[in-house]
């Protein structure tokens, strides 16, 4: 028990802890590096050049064990609680800044902000009250528009308007990267200036300018020498009036709806009297010990992330249409304990992973399955497939190629320009999500996601069988000196099993692999074609990676 506790403490105190737990939150925050649509004129994404600074803020916050209530307050109002452009915390505003629909109607952005705030933080489907009173929950339309009044006082600057997005001094590139960035940027800006001086013809100048602006945004997003900036939101100079839109029609003005909190939680509903938008007052209401719903939703998310099933199976819907808790007393106790011990995520994680429930195996027992077929009572562990992040990172780790550097600009994950960065730091195109990510149940970042589905589909197996990425990693592993210098085949087999499956091979496994190697040797002896002159070791390594033992947590 002492050894397990020491191992848990070591892992929680490692920088990888924040990288792992951050992905859970980034699903909720619908994080992506682009907007939700392509530019129709240039057929390119609308890039968010500085979204990555928000992702890095989240990782750092979890590693620092920032209290969850403070974590929320910074994401809504870092600029209103004492932080400025010199502070890395200002990047927290990316929670609002990375919202989709930046290039579409403002109504869609406002609806997204309300949805991610209420479903993401409190498990309430308030966005359903946009056109009428909620059909199932006690949420009237006026409450929706009261929240809308808070967010309608905000705006998002153009991603290329760098003056409104402060440079974060924590991002310092090498002199060589900075020089290369300045040279490439100057070339793009010269193209823009040259184009602006030409006579317009058939609107070609406008289209050409947009193409150059896209080139600039792409440079800001991917170049390691580009400065990191906070993706902020701004207060409008004049706070717009807030009123109900009858049936959701902006032209049909209804009753006034001044900015205030939900009546279902705050019966008094005092109007936010801030001189600003009211978002600081809003998040203070949400991230409060007097509002235990926020803590209940969060501890349920963390529980589900670690155990593989949530205490409330609908983690973003705690309302009447959501599932009832499987262990209501446990959920309430965890939430209360979480609040009274400083909203500490690390402490919560430590509590959960040191339980007997977490330590169980997934071994099936017929008698227990007859009583609880879906394991809602947690009589065994949930057998889980590795997420695409864990799977890709594991392949890189066992091959010795994983780049463990934290933070920075997004990196391509696949193809000729792929890097061995952690998958967390990969480029996420919201409009055109990578097909490999989709195949492994990566959630669409079009809206806040409470949990990931778990499918078993053919493309997953085909990826491990045919992907150039996997094949490249197996070759790197078997060409490394640590493998090549081993004296015997038995030593090489033991090395691959220990490296990939974290155990030694059984005698029947050694026998089967030796038979395969002998077959490969005979093929090479009789075949004159180089097509059949294959090195069997990479294929053995790939076979181990394709095994359920490598892909699943039991």
Secondary structure, DSSP 8 states (H G I E B T S, - for coil): -HHHHHHHHHHHTSHHHHHHHHHHHHHHTT--SEEEEEETTTTEEEE-TTHHHHHHHHHHHHHTT--HHHHHHHHHHGGGTT--TTSGGGGGGHHHHT-S-TTS-HHHHHHHHHHHHHHHHH---GGGGSSSS-SSSS--HHHHHHHHHHHTTEE---TT-GGGS-B-TT----HHHHHHHHHHHHHHHHHHHHHHTS---TTHHHHHHHHHHHHHHHHHHH-TTS--B----EE-SS----EEEGGG-TTSEEEE--S---TTT-SS------SS-SHHHHHHHHTSTT-HHHHHHHHHHHHHHHHSS-SSSSTT--STTS---SSHHHHHHHHHHHHHTTT-HHHHHHHHHTSHHHH------HHHHHH-TT-TT-SS---EE--HHHHHHHHHHHHT--B-----S-B--SSTT---B-GGGB---SSS--HHHHHTT---TTS--S-------HHHHHHHHH-HHHHHHHHHHHHSHHHHT-SSHHHHHHHHHHHHTSS---HHHHHHHHHHHHHHHHHHHH---GGG---HHHHHHHHHHTSHHHHEE-
